[in-house]
Amino acid sequence: MKVVSSLKTLKTRDRNCRVIRRKGRLYVINKKNPRYKARQG
């Protein structure tokens, strides 16, 4: 999992990406392609 400063750029990379908030942190998850996992905060 990458820790990035901007999740918006990762979100636009793939159609299946979802931005999700958990415990005050932002995550990008992708069920189809787990390569795009990322966290912010």
C-alpha positions as CSV (number, residue, x, y, z in Angstrom):
1,M,0.0,0.0,0.0
2,K,1.3,3.4,-0.9
3,V,1.0,6.5,1.3
4,V,0.3,9.5,-1.0
5,S,-0.3,13.2,-0.6
6,S,-3.0,13.3,-3.3
7,L,-5.6,10.5,-3.6
8,K,-7.5,12.2,-6.4
9,T,-4.7,11.4,-8.9
10,L,-4.9,7.7,-8.0
11,K,-8.6,7.6,-8.2
12,T,-8.7,8.8,-11.8
13,R,-6.3,6.0,-12.8
14,D,-8.7,3.2,-12.8
15,R,-12.5,2.9,-13.1
16,N,-12.9,0.5,-10.2
17,C,-11.1,2.7,-7.6
18,R,-13.2,3.9,-4.6
19,V,-12.2,6.5,-2.1
20,I,-13.2,5.4,1.4
21,R,-12.9,7.0,4.9
22,R,-12.0,4.8,7.8
23,K,-10.9,6.0,11.2
24,G,-10.1,9.5,10.0
25,R,-7.9,8.2,7.2
26,L,-8.7,8.2,3.5
27,Y,-8.1,5.0,1.5
28,V,-8.3,4.2,-2.2
29,I,-9.3,0.6,-2.7
30,N,-9.7,-1.4,-5.8
31,K,-11.2,-4.9,-5.7
32,K,-10.4,-5.7,-9.3
33,N,-6.8,-4.5,-9.2
34,P,-5.3,-4.3,-5.7
35,R,-2.2,-2.6,-7.1
36,Y,-4.0,0.7,-6.7
37,K,-4.3,0.5,-2.9
38,A,-3.3,3.8,-1.2
39,R,-3.7,5.7,2.1
40,Q,-3.7,9.3,3.1
41,G,-3.3,10.7,6.6
